[in-house]
Amino acid sequence: MGVGPIPASSIRAWAERSGYDDAETETFRACIRAMDRAYLDFASKPESERQKVESRTLSGELFDALFG
């Protein structure tokens, strides 16, 4: 079985179980879809073309340098 998008029914079920109202559900759905697209884009590339992840420890100084 290959990688595919998260089913809409699964997103809806999670929102219902979490007690989200309509606005929260829409925000949750939009966030999950955006993250899902990013992952599917990453997963669809050959491993040799995927962006490498840095393995060094994230110190306070490094965090501040990255995120301000």
Phi and psi restraints in degrees (value plus and minus 20) as a CYANA .aco file:
   2 GLY   PHI    -110.6   -70.6
   2 GLY   PSI     159.2   199.2
   3 VAL   PHI     -99.9   -59.9
   3 VAL   PSI     117.2   157.2
   4 GLY   PHI    -167.6  -127.6
   4 GLY   PSI     152.5   192.5
   5 PRO   PHI     -87.4   -47.4
   5 PRO   PSI     134.3   174.3
   6 ILE   PHI     -87.3   -47.3
   6 ILE   PSI     108.6   148.6
   7 PRO   PHI     -82.1   -42.1
   7 PRO   PSI     121.1   161.1
   8 ALA   PHI     -77.4   -37.4
   8 ALA   PSI     -55.9   -15.9
   9 SER   PHI     -83.4   -43.4
   9 SER   PSI     -54.2   -14.2
  10 SER   PHI     -90.7   -50.7
  10 SER   PSI     -59.8   -19.8
  11 ILE   PHI     -84.3   -44.3
  11 ILE   PSI     -66.1   -26.1
  12 ARG   PHI     -82.0   -42.0
  12 ARG   PSI     -64.2   -24.2
  13 ALA   PHI     -82.3   -42.3
  13 ALA   PSI     -61.3   -21.3
  14 TRP   PHI     -83.2   -43.2
  14 TRP   PSI     -63.6   -23.6
  15 ALA   PHI     -82.9   -42.9
  15 ALA   PSI     -60.7   -20.7
  16 GLU   PHI     -85.4   -45.4
  16 GLU   PSI     -65.4   -25.4
  17 ARG   PHI     -83.4   -43.4
  17 ARG   PSI     -49.2    -9.2
  18 SER   PHI    -104.1   -64.1
  18 SER   PSI     -27.8    12.2
  19 GLY   PHI      56.6    96.6
  19 GLY   PSI       4.7    44.7
  20 TYR   PHI     -90.6   -50.6
  20 TYR   PSI     122.4   162.4
  21 ASP   PHI    -100.9   -60.9
  21 ASP   PSI    -198.6  -158.6
  22 ASP   PHI     -80.1   -40.1
  22 ASP   PSI     -63.6   -23.6
  23 ALA   PHI     -86.5   -46.5
  23 ALA   PSI     -63.0   -23.0
  24 GLU   PHI     -84.7   -44.7
  24 GLU   PSI     -59.1   -19.1
  25 THR   PHI     -82.6   -42.6
  25 THR   PSI     -62.9   -22.9
  26 GLU   PHI     -85.9   -45.9
  26 GLU   PSI     -61.6   -21.6
  27 THR   PHI     -83.6   -43.6
  27 THR   PSI     -64.6   -24.6
  28 PHE   PHI     -80.4   -40.4
  28 PHE   PSI     -66.0   -26.0
  29 ARG   PHI     -80.0   -40.0
  29 ARG   PSI     -65.6   -25.6
  30 ALA   PHI     -83.1   -43.1
  30 ALA   PSI     -61.2   -21.2
  31 CYS   PHI     -85.6   -45.6
  31 CYS   PSI     -65.2   -25.2
  32 ILE   PHI     -83.7   -43.7
  32 ILE   PSI     -62.8   -22.8
  33 ARG   PHI     -82.4   -42.4
  33 ARG   PSI     -61.1   -21.1
  34 ALA   PHI     -84.5   -44.5
  34 ALA   PSI     -64.8   -24.8
  35 MET   PHI     -86.5   -46.5
  35 MET   PSI     -57.8   -17.8
  36 ASP   PHI     -84.2   -44.2
  36 ASP   PSI     -63.1   -23.1
  37 ARG   PHI     -80.6   -40.6
  37 ARG   PSI     -63.6   -23.6
  38 ALA   PHI     -81.8   -41.8
  38 ALA   PSI     -63.3   -23.3
  39 TYR   PHI     -86.8   -46.8
  39 TYR   PSI     -63.8   -23.8
  40 LEU   PHI     -83.5   -43.5
  40 LEU   PSI     -57.8   -17.8
  41 ASP   PHI     -81.5   -41.5
  41 ASP   PSI     -65.1   -25.1
  42 PHE   PHI     -82.6   -42.6
  42 PHE   PSI     -68.1   -28.1
  43 ALA   PHI     -88.4   -48.4
  43 ALA   PSI     -43.2    -3.2
  44 SER   PHI     -99.9   -59.9
  44 SER   PSI     -33.6     6.4
  45 LYS   PHI    -104.8   -64.8
  45 LYS   PSI     126.9   166.9
  46 PRO   PHI     -80.2   -40.2
  46 PRO   PSI     128.5   168.5
  47 GLU   PHI     -75.1   -35.1
  47 GLU   PSI     -53.4   -13.4
  48 SER   PHI     -88.0   -48.0
  48 SER   PSI     -39.2     0.8
  49 GLU   PHI    -120.9   -80.9
  49 GLU   PSI     -24.2    15.8
  50 ARG   PHI     -95.7   -55.7
  50 ARG   PSI     123.1   163.1
  51 GLN   PHI     -83.9   -43.9
  51 GLN   PSI     112.8   152.8
  52 LYS   PHI     -97.2   -57.2
  52 LYS   PSI     126.4   166.4
  53 VAL   PHI    -121.1   -81.1
  53 VAL   PSI     112.5   152.5
  54 GLU   PHI     -92.3   -52.3
  54 GLU   PSI     117.3   157.3
  55 SER   PHI    -123.4   -83.4
  55 SER   PSI     -15.5    24.5
  56 ARG   PHI     -96.1   -56.1
  56 ARG   PSI     136.4   176.4
  57 THR   PHI     -86.5   -46.5
  57 THR   PSI     119.8   159.8
  58 LEU   PHI    -107.0   -67.0
  58 LEU   PSI      79.8   119.8
  59 SER   PHI    -103.0   -63.0
  59 SER   PSI     149.1   189.1
  60 GLY   PHI     -80.7   -40.7
  60 GLY   PSI     -59.6   -19.6
  61 GLU   PHI     -85.3   -45.3
  61 GLU   PSI     -62.8   -22.8
  62 LEU   PHI     -86.0   -46.0
  62 LEU   PSI     -61.8   -21.8
  63 PHE   PHI     -77.7   -37.7
  63 PHE   PSI     -68.2   -28.2
  64 ASP   PHI     -81.7   -41.7
  64 ASP   PSI     -58.4   -18.4
  65 ALA   PHI     -85.6   -45.6
  65 ALA   PSI     -56.0   -16.0
  66 LEU   PHI    -100.0   -60.0
  66 LEU   PSI     -61.6   -21.6
  67 PHE   PHI    -134.8   -94.8
  67 PHE   PSI     -21.5    18.5
